[in-house]
Amino acid sequence: MADFQRLGCVALALLAAGLPDHVDGQGLQVVFDNDLIAPRGTGAPPDHDYTGGLRLAWVGGGGTRLSLVQETYTPRRDGEEPVPGERPYAGWLYAEWTAKAVGGERRGLRQAGVAVGLIGPPALGEAVQGLVHALTGSEPQAGWANQLRIGPTIQVRYRDGLRVALGPSEAWSLEPFGQFLLGNVRAGVGVGLPVLYRMDPELRASTGGFGAGLVVCGAWTAWDALLDRPPRGGSAVERIRRTGSVNAGFGYRSGSWAVAYSFTMRTREYTTQEEPHRFGTISLTLGW
């Protein structure tokens, strides 16, 4: 998701696989988020809060990335009228351009991005969730008539960090970072502390191997329209400004392709949220 945990933590955990940030070549990347693919206990799979997202990206050879992203958010309890204490339904569709440093000590660490899109029925939140429910045999949800209608959105973000090798081989590294996000959807600051392992620290397309990452992140969010804006006919939830997350990812790269999985657990984002939220991420990259 276009926030601190999604852009900083999940991305770095997936980076351990290699190609997602490979700045010497080009590639296509598909990233799929869903709470259905997160480890969980017994019972029905979760289908609430950040229920899922899909990112289609072109990774350029000069440190640039162009992405088309769709995200879906739903409350825990469905109803034809908004349920007090539940977050609103929302779909968010946006295009994002990201530029990254390609040389020196800041290679891949310093990056800036701009995302423009919209929140409302044209963002396809109801259609995407309806398709997933149809494929899985789940009941359609009745609350989409009250989804958020914010309209056009714009977000600007910047991130910078350090890379400290943990040992002479540089396969293990510590890469703390800080970032800020500003826009009419979210605004705030965040920090992260990743520990990454890459069998090939230089991320060369001619080599491959396994990678893994563990990332702890924290954020202070001044504004989050997806929680601060009330649904039609309802009231906004009481948001928690300070949040954190833990992300663990692993992947494999062979030549010009890479596949990776990441698990995210995020602390509660609003006071009536019953428990921390969990979701999984699958990433597939084809490079050349």
Backbone as CSV, one residue per row, in Angstrom:
resi,resn,N_x,N_y,N_z,CA_x,CA_y,CA_z,C_x,C_y,C_z
1,MET,0.839,-1.166,0.000,0.000,0.000,0.000,0.881,1.225,0.000
2,ALA,0.306,2.353,-0.440,1.148,3.538,-0.565,1.318,4.210,0.792
3,ASP,1.871,3.511,1.747,2.162,4.100,3.040,3.529,3.641,3.482
4,PHE,3.901,3.939,4.738,5.256,3.654,5.174,5.530,2.166,5.258
5,GLN,4.595,1.406,5.820,4.837,-0.025,5.925,4.920,-0.673,4.554
6,ARG,4.062,-0.278,3.627,4.054,-0.919,2.310,5.272,-0.514,1.483
7,LEU,5.557,0.785,1.410,6.612,1.251,0.532,7.996,1.017,1.100
8,GLY,8.132,1.078,2.415,9.446,0.887,3.005,9.704,-0.532,3.407
9,CYS,8.844,-1.068,4.254,9.126,-2.352,4.878,8.912,-3.528,3.951
10,VAL,7.755,-3.631,3.336,7.490,-4.770,2.468,8.438,-4.753,1.269
11,ALA,8.681,-3.574,0.693,9.561,-3.484,-0.465,10.967,-3.956,-0.129
12,LEU,11.477,-3.608,1.040,12.820,-4.020,1.408,12.891,-5.506,1.714
13,ALA,11.853,-6.043,2.313,11.848,-7.477,2.559,11.856,-8.248,1.242
14,LEU,11.115,-7.770,0.250,11.112,-8.418,-1.062,12.409,-8.174,-1.824
15,LEU,13.085,-7.064,-1.525,14.319,-6.727,-2.213,15.375,-7.813,-2.036
16,ALA,15.296,-8.546,-0.945,16.288,-9.584,-0.708,16.331,-10.609,-1.831
17,ALA,15.231,-10.742,-2.593,15.221,-11.695,-3.700,16.072,-11.226,-4.865
18,GLY,16.265,-9.905,-5.014,17.175,-9.420,-6.038,16.591,-8.453,-7.023
19,LEU,15.906,-8.930,-8.054,15.572,-8.103,-9.199,14.646,-6.924,-8.957
20,PRO,13.773,-6.895,-7.929,12.880,-5.752,-7.803,13.568,-4.402,-7.802
21,ASP,14.795,-4.298,-7.313,15.520,-3.032,-7.336,16.789,-3.136,-8.169
22,HIS,16.809,-4.042,-9.128,18.002,-4.235,-9.944,18.125,-3.065,-10.921
23,VAL,19.059,-2.139,-10.666,19.119,-0.895,-11.430,19.952,-1.005,-12.692
24,ASP,20.585,-2.162,-12.960,21.405,-2.293,-14.160,20.641,-2.869,-15.348
25,GLY,19.424,-3.297,-15.146,18.630,-3.868,-16.221,17.197,-3.401,-16.144
26,GLN,16.359,-3.942,-17.032,14.947,-3.613,-17.049,14.136,-4.863,-16.723
27,GLY,12.883,-4.645,-16.342,12.055,-5.790,-16.023,10.616,-5.410,-15.797
28,LEU,9.774,-6.418,-15.741,8.373,-6.274,-15.396,8.129,-6.979,-14.073
29,GLN,7.302,-6.379,-13.235,7.067,-6.922,-11.898,5.574,-6.924,-11.593
30,VAL,5.125,-8.014,-10.978,3.759,-8.137,-10.484,3.838,-8.406,-8.987
31,VAL,3.157,-7.574,-8.198,3.141,-7.721,-6.744,1.691,-7.851,-6.292
32,PHE,1.393,-8.915,-5.570,0.037,-9.200,-5.120,0.011,-9.258,-3.600
33,ASP,-0.815,-8.395,-2.971,-1.030,-8.399,-1.520,-2.407,-8.965,-1.227
34,ASN,-2.526,-9.767,-0.166,-3.844,-10.208,0.272,-3.743,-10.810,1.661
35,ASP,-4.755,-10.524,2.496,-4.750,-11.135,3.826,-5.070,-12.623,3.759
36,LEU,-5.566,-13.085,2.602,-5.854,-14.503,2.425,-4.585,-15.348,2.420
37,ILE,-3.442,-14.779,1.992,-2.203,-15.537,1.877,-1.251,-15.272,3.036
38,ALA,-1.776,-14.733,4.133,-0.970,-14.550,5.340,-1.131,-15.759,6.254
39,PRO,-0.065,-16.209,6.930,-0.207,-17.299,7.906,-1.227,-16.933,8.965
40,ARG,-2.047,-17.876,9.351,-3.096,-17.617,10.326,-3.442,-18.916,11.044
41,GLY,-4.279,-18.806,12.050,-4.722,-19.981,12.785,-5.921,-20.623,12.118
42,THR,-6.725,-21.292,12.896,-7.907,-21.955,12.363,-9.019,-20.943,12.108
43,GLY,-10.063,-21.383,11.425,-11.202,-20.526,11.157,-11.151,-19.945,9.753
44,ALA,-12.154,-19.128,9.462,-12.270,-18.518,8.139,-11.131,-17.524,7.906
45,PRO,-10.677,-17.385,6.656,-9.621,-16.415,6.374,-10.116,-14.994,6.594
46,PRO,-9.227,-14.072,6.951,-9.639,-12.683,7.161,-10.027,-12.020,5.850
47,ASP,-10.863,-11.024,5.931,-11.285,-10.276,4.749,-11.709,-8.889,5.194
48,HIS,-10.749,-8.135,5.719,-11.071,-6.811,6.250,-9.815,-5.959,6.333
49,ASP,-10.002,-4.669,6.645,-8.935,-3.670,6.662,-8.273,-3.620,5.281
50,TYR,-6.964,-3.731,5.179,-6.330,-3.763,3.860,-6.491,-5.184,3.321
51,THR,-7.549,-5.394,2.543,-7.863,-6.760,2.122,-7.009,-7.231,0.962
52,GLY,-6.511,-6.315,0.135,-5.685,-6.757,-0.973,-5.257,-5.629,-1.877
53,GLY,-4.217,-5.896,-2.657,-3.719,-4.920,-3.608,-2.981,-5.606,-4.737
54,LEU,-2.902,-4.937,-5.881,-2.191,-5.452,-7.038,-1.364,-4.324,-7.633
55,ARG,-0.053,-4.601,-7.826,0.866,-3.618,-8.405,1.501,-4.214,-9.656
56,LEU,1.359,-3.509,-10.780,2.014,-3.869,-12.035,3.052,-2.795,-12.318
57,ALA,4.320,-3.197,-12.457,5.385,-2.204,-12.558,6.348,-2.530,-13.683
58,TRP,6.843,-1.485,-14.313,7.963,-1.570,-15.230,9.165,-0.983,-14.529
59,VAL,10.233,-1.774,-14.399,11.458,-1.348,-13.725,12.455,-0.952,-14.796
60,GLY,12.862,0.323,-14.801,13.763,0.830,-15.823,15.220,0.643,-15.467
61,GLY,16.079,0.723,-16.463,17.502,0.545,-16.240,18.189,1.740,-15.624
62,GLY,17.553,2.897,-15.582,18.174,4.084,-15.009,17.714,4.390,-13.608
63,GLY,17.187,3.398,-12.890,16.737,3.620,-11.524,15.328,4.138,-11.423
64,THR,14.540,4.007,-12.485,13.156,4.481,-12.455,12.191,3.292,-12.447
65,ARG,10.992,3.572,-11.964,9.951,2.555,-11.929,8.604,3.230,-12.185
66,LEU,7.808,2.654,-13.067,6.450,3.118,-13.336,5.493,2.022,-12.913
67,SER,4.518,2.372,-12.071,3.624,1.365,-11.499,2.170,1.784,-11.649
68,LEU,1.309,0.791,-11.806,-0.137,0.969,-11.729,-0.618,0.104,-10.572
69,VAL,-1.322,0.717,-9.609,-1.639,0.042,-8.349,-3.126,0.161,-8.051
70,GLN,-3.718,-0.929,-7.593,-5.103,-0.916,-7.110,-5.122,-1.520,-5.708
71,GLU,-5.769,-0.832,-4.767,-5.861,-1.293,-3.380,-7.313,-1.286,-2.931
72,THR,-7.662,-2.234,-2.041,-9.028,-2.376,-1.558,-9.025,-2.437,-0.036
73,TYR,-9.925,-1.669,0.584,-10.053,-1.609,2.042,-11.518,-1.856,2.415
74,THR,-11.743,-2.691,3.434,-13.104,-2.986,3.872,-13.162,-3.087,5.385
75,PRO,-14.344,-2.897,5.984,-14.495,-3.081,7.433,-14.554,-4.558,7.793
76,ARG,-14.415,-4.846,9.072,-14.541,-6.232,9.535,-15.994,-6.703,9.450
77,ARG,-16.931,-5.817,9.811,-18.357,-6.176,9.839,-19.085,-5.458,8.704
78,ASP,-19.726,-6.229,7.868,-20.445,-5.703,6.715,-21.870,-5.314,7.109
79,GLY,-22.453,-4.397,6.369,-23.837,-3.999,6.581,-24.268,-3.028,5.512
80,GLU,-25.564,-2.982,5.243,-26.068,-2.038,4.254,-25.887,-0.603,4.712
81,GLU,-25.870,-0.395,6.026,-25.559,0.913,6.600,-24.226,0.808,7.333
82,PRO,-23.426,1.905,7.393,-22.138,1.848,8.078,-22.281,1.399,9.535
83,VAL,-21.414,0.490,9.961,-21.422,-0.024,11.326,-20.513,0.863,12.178
84,PRO,-21.013,1.425,13.297,-20.168,2.277,14.146,-18.901,1.554,14.591
85,GLY,-17.780,2.268,14.562,-16.508,1.701,14.971,-15.775,0.940,13.891
86,GLU,-16.352,0.853,12.671,-15.716,0.136,11.572,-15.177,1.124,10.536
87,ARG,-14.053,0.790,9.931,-13.499,1.637,8.891,-14.397,1.583,7.643
88,PRO,-14.340,2.593,6.789,-15.196,2.598,5.601,-14.653,1.720,4.483
89,TYR,-15.538,1.337,3.581,-15.126,0.704,2.341,-14.396,1.729,1.474
90,ALA,-13.358,1.286,0.774,-12.636,2.207,-0.108,-11.857,1.429,-1.146
91,GLY,-11.839,1.955,-2.363,-10.963,1.486,-3.424,-10.047,2.623,-3.838
92,TRP,-8.777,2.316,-4.072,-7.787,3.337,-4.437,-7.022,2.845,-5.652
93,LEU,-7.071,3.614,-6.721,-6.378,3.297,-7.960,-5.436,4.448,-8.281
94,TYR,-4.142,4.133,-8.505,-3.197,5.222,-8.770,-2.027,4.737,-9.613
95,ALA,-1.386,5.709,-10.272,-0.158,5.468,-11.014,0.976,6.147,-10.273
96,GLU,2.130,5.481,-10.211,3.248,6.009,-9.431,4.537,5.975,-10.239
97,TRP,5.287,7.061,-10.151,6.617,7.134,-10.735,7.634,7.243,-9.608
98,THR,8.659,6.399,-9.638,9.688,6.365,-8.606,11.055,6.466,-9.247
99,ALA,11.925,7.289,-8.670,13.309,7.424,-9.121,14.233,7.053,-7.967
100,LYS,15.284,6.280,-8.284,16.225,5.812,-7.266,17.650,6.151,-7.665
101,ALA,18.492,6.382,-6.649,19.911,6.601,-6.908,20.511,5.335,-7.511
102,VAL,21.374,5.491,-8.509,21.902,4.336,-9.238,23.394,4.103,-9.024
103,GLY,24.059,4.963,-8.273,25.499,4.789,-8.083,25.956,5.241,-6.715
104,GLY,27.186,4.863,-6.371,27.784,5.296,-5.117,27.163,4.620,-3.906
105,GLU,27.404,5.208,-2.745,26.925,4.630,-1.495,25.406,4.686,-1.371
106,ARG,24.748,5.566,-2.129,23.304,5.722,-2.036,22.558,4.835,-3.027
107,ARG,23.265,3.924,-3.707,22.642,3.088,-4.726,21.410,2.372,-4.179
108,GLY,20.261,2.714,-4.717,19.018,2.072,-4.333,18.444,2.536,-3.013
109,LEU,19.202,3.295,-2.217,18.738,3.705,-0.895,17.959,5.012,-0.956
110,ARG,18.461,5.950,-1.716,17.785,7.249,-1.842,16.785,7.169,-2.980
111,GLN,15.534,7.498,-2.687,14.511,7.433,-3.719,13.387,8.413,-3.435
112,ALA,12.752,8.863,-4.505,11.612,9.769,-4.422,10.530,9.265,-5.353
113,GLY,9.278,9.553,-5.006,8.179,9.084,-5.824,6.988,10.022,-5.793
114,VAL,6.209,9.995,-6.864,4.969,10.762,-6.986,3.883,9.823,-7.478
115,ALA,2.730,9.845,-6.804,1.604,8.982,-7.190,0.361,9.840,-7.377
116,VAL,-0.344,9.628,-8.473,-1.607,10.326,-8.745,-2.670,9.277,-9.044
117,GLY,-3.882,9.525,-8.547,-4.943,8.548,-8.763,-6.277,9.057,-8.283
118,LEU,-7.117,8.151,-7.792,-8.433,8.539,-7.306,-8.945,7.499,-6.314
119,ILE,-9.835,7.945,-5.446,-10.532,7.087,-4.495,-12.024,7.274,-4.717
120,GLY,-12.721,6.189,-4.987,-14.144,6.230,-5.270,-14.537,5.042,-6.119
121,PRO,-15.789,4.975,-6.576,-16.243,3.833,-7.385,-15.379,3.543,-8.604
122,PRO,-14.842,4.555,-9.347,-14.004,4.224,-10.504,-12.703,3.507,-10.143
123,ALA,-12.333,3.486,-8.863,-11.110,2.803,-8.439,-11.279,1.289,-8.383
124,LEU,-12.485,0.777,-8.643,-12.752,-0.651,-8.844,-12.640,-1.494,-7.579
125,GLY,-12.738,-0.885,-6.414,-12.673,-1.664,-5.186,-13.778,-2.703,-5.094
126,GLU,-15.010,-2.294,-5.386,-16.133,-3.222,-5.317,-16.001,-4.318,-6.372
127,ALA,-15.582,-3.958,-7.583,-15.458,-4.945,-8.650,-14.372,-5.972,-8.340
128,VAL,-13.235,-5.506,-7.819,-12.133,-6.412,-7.512,-12.523,-7.378,-6.399
129,GLN,-13.105,-6.845,-5.316,-13.499,-7.741,-4.233,-14.610,-8.690,-4.677
130,GLY,-15.537,-8.192,-5.493,-16.599,-9.055,-5.994,-16.064,-10.205,-6.828
131,LEU,-15.034,-9.941,-7.635,-14.432,-10.996,-8.446,-13.753,-12.037,-7.564
132,VAL,-12.999,-11.572,-6.557,-12.323,-12.504,-5.645,-13.352,-13.347,-4.900
133,HIS,-14.426,-12.740,-4.432,-15.468,-13.483,-3.716,-16.159,-14.496,-4.627
134,ALA,-16.349,-14.115,-5.893,-16.974,-15.048,-6.826,-16.068,-16.252,-7.080
135,LEU,-14.769,-16.019,-7.187,-13.831,-17.107,-7.447,-13.673,-18.023,-6.246
136,THR,-13.824,-17.470,-5.040,-13.641,-18.263,-3.821,-14.957,-18.767,-3.240
137,GLY,-16.091,-18.433,-3.872,-17.377,-18.875,-3.375,-17.872,-18.126,-2.160
138,SER,-17.362,-16.921,-1.917,-17.775,-16.123,-0.766,-18.979,-15.249,-1.113
139,GLU,-19.690,-14.817,-0.069,-20.857,-13.956,-0.273,-20.419,-12.543,-0.653
140,PRO,-21.131,-11.877,-1.560,-20.836,-10.467,-1.846,-21.159,-9.602,-0.645
141,GLN,-20.440,-8.482,-0.505,-20.647,-7.602,0.632,-21.561,-6.453,0.245
142,ALA,-22.392,-6.030,1.211,-23.483,-5.099,0.934,-23.134,-3.641,1.190
143,GLY,-21.944,-3.363,1.751,-21.650,-2.010,2.197,-20.986,-1.100,1.200
144,TRP,-20.744,-1.575,-0.019,-20.004,-0.760,-0.982,-20.772,0.483,-1.435
145,ALA,-22.083,0.521,-1.227,-22.840,1.726,-1.586,-22.393,2.933,-0.762
146,ASN,-21.758,2.682,0.394,-21.324,3.771,1.279,-19.822,4.006,1.216
147,GLN,-19.163,3.520,0.157,-17.711,3.651,0.077,-17.279,5.115,-0.003
148,LEU,-16.011,5.353,0.343,-15.452,6.704,0.287,-15.411,7.209,-1.144
149,ARG,-15.724,8.495,-1.304,-15.673,9.163,-2.597,-14.831,10.419,-2.442
150,ILE,-13.516,10.232,-2.399,-12.603,11.357,-2.201,-12.269,12.038,-3.517
151,GLY,-12.261,11.277,-4.609,-11.930,11.839,-5.907,-10.435,11.785,-6.181
152,PRO,-9.888,12.782,-6.903,-8.472,12.752,-7.282,-7.557,12.747,-6.061
153,THR,-6.434,12.023,-6.172,-5.452,11.952,-5.083,-4.060,12.222,-5.629
154,ILE,-3.202,12.747,-4.749,-1.788,12.930,-5.090,-0.956,12.682,-3.848
155,GLN,0.144,11.958,-4.013,1.052,11.645,-2.925,2.490,11.869,-3.387
156,VAL,3.304,12.437,-2.501,4.736,12.614,-2.743,5.475,11.953,-1.591
157,ARG,6.538,11.209,-1.889,7.297,10.563,-0.828,8.789,10.645,-1.115
158,TYR,9.573,10.559,-0.050,11.034,10.572,-0.161,11.604,9.656,0.905
159,ARG,12.628,8.881,0.524,13.264,7.971,1.469,14.768,8.013,1.290
160,ASP,15.490,7.914,2.412,16.948,7.844,2.355,17.423,6.975,3.502
161,GLY,18.578,6.349,3.327,19.063,5.453,4.362,20.539,5.174,4.238
162,LEU,21.007,4.228,5.043,22.401,3.807,5.068,22.476,2.308,4.820
163,ARG,23.605,1.871,4.294,23.850,0.437,4.130,25.145,0.087,4.857
164,VAL,25.029,-0.777,5.848,26.176,-1.189,6.652,26.362,-2.682,6.481
165,ALA,27.513,-3.087,5.928,27.791,-4.505,5.723,28.032,-5.180,7.068
166,LEU,27.470,-6.361,7.243,27.660,-7.145,8.466,28.566,-8.326,8.153
167,GLY,29.854,-8.045,8.056,30.808,-9.091,7.732,31.533,-8.782,6.439
168,PRO,32.657,-9.433,6.204,33.489,-9.122,5.023,32.842,-9.491,3.694
169,SER,31.920,-10.452,3.669,31.318,-10.868,2.404,30.248,-9.903,1.910
170,GLU,29.734,-9.054,2.789,28.664,-8.094,2.494,27.354,-8.764,2.115
171,ALA,27.257,-10.090,2.301,25.987,-10.753,2.028,24.923,-10.302,3.022
172,TRP,25.329,-10.089,4.279,24.426,-9.574,5.304,24.613,-8.068,5.410
173,SER,23.511,-7.337,5.524,23.608,-5.879,5.656,22.502,-5.345,6.554
174,LEU,22.799,-4.243,7.192,21.847,-3.480,7.995,21.587,-2.186,7.250
175,GLU,20.302,-1.881,6.968,19.996,-0.748,6.093,18.921,0.162,6.688
176,PRO,19.226,0.861,7.795,18.234,1.749,8.403,17.868,2.900,7.473
177,PHE,16.608,3.344,7.541,16.153,4.408,6.654,15.118,5.274,7.356
178,GLY,14.922,6.452,6.818,13.848,7.347,7.219,13.128,7.835,5.982
179,GLN,11.846,8.189,6.108,11.092,8.654,4.955,9.927,9.522,5.395
180,PHE,9.422,10.293,4.448,8.210,11.073,4.717,7.258,10.931,3.546
181,LEU,5.984,11.129,3.839,4.911,11.004,2.866,4.007,12.218,3.014
182,LEU,3.656,12.856,1.902,2.824,14.050,1.922,1.815,13.971,0.790
183,GLY,0.529,14.212,1.118,-0.501,14.194,0.103,-1.878,14.281,0.716
184,ASN,-2.908,14.219,-0.122,-4.266,14.350,0.397,-4.871,13.022,0.828
185,VAL,-4.084,11.920,0.741,-4.525,10.641,1.295,-3.816,10.375,2.613
186,ARG,-2.490,10.452,2.628,-1.734,10.239,3.860,-0.600,11.243,3.951
187,ALA,-0.240,11.598,5.198,0.892,12.473,5.451,1.515,12.067,6.777
188,GLY,2.845,11.980,6.821,3.519,11.613,8.056,4.973,11.275,7.809
189,VAL,5.623,10.721,8.836,7.025,10.347,8.767,7.169,8.921,9.268
190,GLY,8.242,8.244,8.833,8.457,6.872,9.241,9.928,6.512,9.265
191,VAL,10.275,5.469,10.005,11.635,4.945,10.069,11.569,3.425,9.977
192,GLY,12.667,2.818,9.551,12.718,1.378,9.455,14.112,0.850,9.728
193,LEU,14.187,-0.379,10.208,15.462,-1.031,10.496,15.451,-2.421,9.858
194,PRO,15.959,-2.545,8.629,15.981,-3.846,7.958,17.319,-4.564,8.172
195,VAL,17.232,-5.871,8.291,18.397,-6.748,8.217,18.176,-7.647,7.011
196,LEU,19.071,-7.566,6.009,18.886,-8.280,4.750,20.032,-9.248,4.493
197,TYR,19.700,-10.354,3.857,20.711,-11.294,3.367,20.526,-11.467,1.875
198,ARG,21.587,-11.257,1.114,21.552,-11.472,-0.332,22.732,-12.354,-0.699
199,MET,22.460,-13.474,-1.350,23.535,-14.334,-1.802,24.433,-13.603,-2.784
200,ASP,23.840,-12.675,-3.557,24.597,-11.828,-4.474,24.366,-10.377,-4.071
201,PRO,25.253,-9.762,-3.261,25.016,-8.397,-2.778,24.892,-7.356,-3.878
202,GLU,25.520,-7.607,-5.070,25.489,-6.627,-6.151,24.224,-6.730,-7.000
203,LEU,23.376,-7.733,-6.741,22.130,-7.921,-7.490,22.360,-8.014,-8.992
204,ARG,23.401,-8.736,-9.397,23.691,-8.880,-10.817,22.734,-9.889,-11.455
205,ALA,22.259,-9.553,-12.640,21.297,-10.426,-13.310,21.918,-11.743,-13.758
206,SER,23.264,-11.792,-13.882,23.927,-13.001,-14.351,24.067,-14.052,-13.267
207,THR,23.804,-13.700,-12.023,23.903,-14.647,-10.923,22.560,-14.753,-10.224
208,GLY,22.468,-15.630,-9.262,21.201,-15.809,-8.566,21.420,-16.378,-7.193
209,GLY,20.343,-16.891,-6.617,20.431,-17.467,-5.294,19.298,-17.006,-4.417
210,PHE,19.401,-17.349,-3.140,18.369,-17.025,-2.173,18.645,-15.684,-1.499
211,GLY,17.580,-15.073,-1.020,17.693,-13.859,-0.225,16.618,-13.853,0.846
212,ALA,16.819,-13.077,1.892,15.837,-12.984,2.971,15.970,-11.635,3.647
213,GLY,14.894,-11.182,4.270,14.917,-9.900,4.962,13.981,-9.880,6.146
214,LEU,14.379,-9.178,7.197,13.544,-8.929,8.360,13.566,-7.434,8.618
215,VAL,12.391,-6.807,8.669,12.299,-5.351,8.761,11.336,-4.971,9.882
216,VAL,11.777,-4.070,10.753,10.928,-3.494,11.791,10.733,-2.021,11.460
217,CYS,9.489,-1.565,11.398,9.186,-0.196,10.995,8.275,0.491,12.006
218,GLY,8.390,1.808,12.048,7.492,2.624,12.849,7.117,3.875,12.080
219,ALA,5.920,4.401,12.324,5.458,5.576,11.595,4.571,6.434,12.482
220,TRP,4.620,7.731,12.237,3.681,8.683,12.832,2.931,9.330,11.679
221,THR,1.616,9.143,11.647,0.790,9.601,10.534,-0.113,10.734,10.988
222,ALA,0.084,11.908,10.401,-0.715,13.073,10.760,-2.104,13.026,10.134
223,TRP,-2.219,12.397,8.968,-3.479,12.409,8.230,-3.600,11.125,7.438
224,ASP,-4.739,10.474,7.533,-5.025,9.281,6.752,-6.485,9.351,6.335
225,ALA,-6.709,9.785,5.103,-8.083,9.999,4.635,-8.889,8.716,4.614
226,LEU,-8.239,7.567,4.478,-8.954,6.295,4.438,-9.545,5.924,5.793
227,LEU,-9.076,6.577,6.854,-9.636,6.371,8.189,-10.268,7.632,8.760
228,ASP,-9.710,8.805,8.435,-10.205,10.062,8.995,-11.486,10.541,8.324
229,ARG,-11.698,10.147,7.067,-12.917,10.553,6.371,-14.041,9.574,6.699
230,PRO,-15.217,10.060,7.090,-16.324,9.151,7.416,-16.981,8.608,6.156
231,PRO,-17.555,7.407,6.213,-18.312,6.886,5.072,-19.634,7.629,4.930
232,ARG,-20.307,7.464,3.823,-21.607,8.101,3.613,-22.590,7.584,4.657
233,GLY,-23.160,8.502,5.424,-24.140,8.135,6.432,-23.550,7.578,7.718
234,GLY,-22.225,7.642,7.883,-21.595,7.104,9.084,-20.640,8.103,9.721
235,SER,-19.822,7.628,10.644,-18.874,8.479,11.352,-17.483,7.879,11.233
236,ALA,-16.467,8.731,11.344,-15.086,8.291,11.230,-14.647,7.549,12.498
237,VAL,-13.698,6.640,12.346,-13.141,5.927,13.498,-12.114,6.817,14.191
238,GLU,-11.740,6.450,15.414,-10.688,7.158,16.140,-9.351,6.524,15.784
239,ARG,-8.550,7.243,15.040,-7.312,6.689,14.503,-6.177,6.745,15.519
240,ILE,-5.267,5.771,15.439,-4.049,5.737,16.251,-2.912,6.298,15.395
241,ARG,-2.301,7.384,15.835,-1.306,8.066,15.009,0.017,7.310,14.906
242,ARG,0.439,6.641,15.980,1.710,5.920,15.961,1.453,4.438,15.691
243,THR,2.049,3.925,14.644,1.868,2.522,14.263,3.222,1.886,14.004
244,GLY,3.241,0.572,13.982,4.465,-0.163,13.693,4.149,-1.436,12.940
245,SER,5.175,-2.036,12.384,4.988,-3.292,11.665,6.261,-4.117,11.703
246,VAL,6.094,-5.406,11.527,7.199,-6.343,11.365,6.982,-7.072,10.051
247,ASN,8.028,-7.150,9.242,7.939,-7.778,7.932,9.052,-8.804,7.784
248,ALA,8.719,-9.969,7.289,9.704,-11.002,7.009,9.500,-11.486,5.587
249,GLY,10.572,-11.503,4.802,10.453,-11.905,3.413,11.590,-12.817,2.989
250,PHE,11.342,-13.617,1.969,12.389,-14.461,1.400,12.078,-14.655,-0.074
251,GLY,13.113,-14.972,-0.837,12.895,-15.151,-2.261,14.034,-15.880,-2.926
252,TYR,13.856,-16.118,-4.216,14.864,-16.809,-5.007,14.974,-16.126,-6.359
253,ARG,16.203,-15.979,-6.810,16.458,-15.363,-8.113,17.341,-16.287,-8.934
254,SER,16.997,-16.442,-10.192,17.790,-17.250,-11.111,17.883,-16.505,-12.428
255,GLY,19.064,-15.994,-12.721,19.235,-15.254,-13.962,18.373,-14.010,-13.999
256,SER,17.428,-13.966,-14.945,16.642,-12.749,-15.159,15.278,-12.768,-14.495
257,TRP,14.978,-13.770,-13.650,13.669,-13.778,-13.003,13.842,-13.970,-11.498
258,ALA,12.844,-13.519,-10.745,12.876,-13.638,-9.291,11.459,-13.802,-8.768
259,VAL,11.327,-14.571,-7.696,10.048,-14.735,-7.022,10.287,-14.561,-5.529
260,ALA,9.362,-13.905,-4.835,9.556,-13.624,-3.418,8.222,-13.620,-2.688
261,TYR,8.297,-13.869,-1.391,7.116,-13.812,-0.520,7.474,-13.011,0.719
262,SER,6.527,-12.206,1.186,6.710,-11.419,2.398,5.464,-11.496,3.259
263,PHE,5.666,-11.578,4.565,4.567,-11.562,5.533,4.663,-10.283,6.353
264,THR,3.541,-9.605,6.515,3.483,-8.343,7.257,2.494,-8.453,8.404
265,MET,2.930,-8.023,9.593,2.022,-7.847,10.723,2.110,-6.399,11.181
266,ARG,0.971,-5.722,11.184,0.922,-4.294,11.513,0.100,-4.079,12.776
267,THR,0.546,-3.176,13.620,-0.197,-2.860,14.832,-1.537,-2.219,14.477
268,ARG,-2.416,-2.123,15.461,-3.744,-1.547,15.220,-3.625,-0.108,14.735
269,GLU,-4.478,0.262,13.769,-4.474,1.601,13.193,-5.583,2.486,13.746
270,TYR,-6.593,1.898,14.409,-7.666,2.683,15.021,-8.131,1.942,16.272
271,THR,-8.743,2.683,17.188,-8.972,2.154,18.532,-9.933,0.982,18.565
272,THR,-10.884,0.926,17.652,-11.863,-0.166,17.656,-11.423,-1.354,16.805
273,GLN,-10.239,-1.286,16.223,-9.694,-2.444,15.502,-9.355,-3.519,16.532
274,GLU,-9.851,-4.722,16.332,-9.785,-5.739,17.374,-8.406,-6.351,17.561
275,GLU,-7.586,-6.370,16.509,-6.284,-7.016,16.614,-5.367,-6.485,15.525
276,PRO,-4.062,-6.726,15.653,-3.148,-6.329,14.570,-3.551,-6.990,13.255
277,HIS,-3.263,-6.301,12.170,-3.641,-6.807,10.854,-2.464,-7.537,10.213
278,ARG,-2.771,-8.617,9.478,-1.745,-9.417,8.817,-2.112,-9.589,7.342
279,PHE,-1.110,-9.530,6.497,-1.333,-9.845,5.091,-0.039,-10.383,4.487
280,GLY,-0.180,-11.107,3.391,0.961,-11.652,2.683,1.163,-10.964,1.350
281,THR,2.379,-11.048,0.827,2.722,-10.428,-0.450,3.524,-11.409,-1.290
282,ILE,3.130,-11.585,-2.541,3.861,-12.398,-3.498,4.349,-11.482,-4.613
283,SER,5.620,-11.611,-4.968,6.212,-10.779,-6.002,6.868,-11.667,-7.059
284,LEU,6.602,-11.370,-8.328,7.236,-12.057,-9.445,7.827,-11.008,-10.379
285,THR,9.126,-11.138,-10.684,9.826,-10.187,-11.541,10.501,-10.914,-12.684
286,LEU,10.333,-10.395,-13.897,11.003,-10.904,-15.089,11.864,-9.788,-15.666
287,GLY,13.157,-10.004,-15.728,14.074,-8.960,-16.201,14.777,-9.341,-17.469
288,TRP,15.467,-8.354,-18.053,16.265,-8.602,-19.241,17.399,-7.588,-19.322
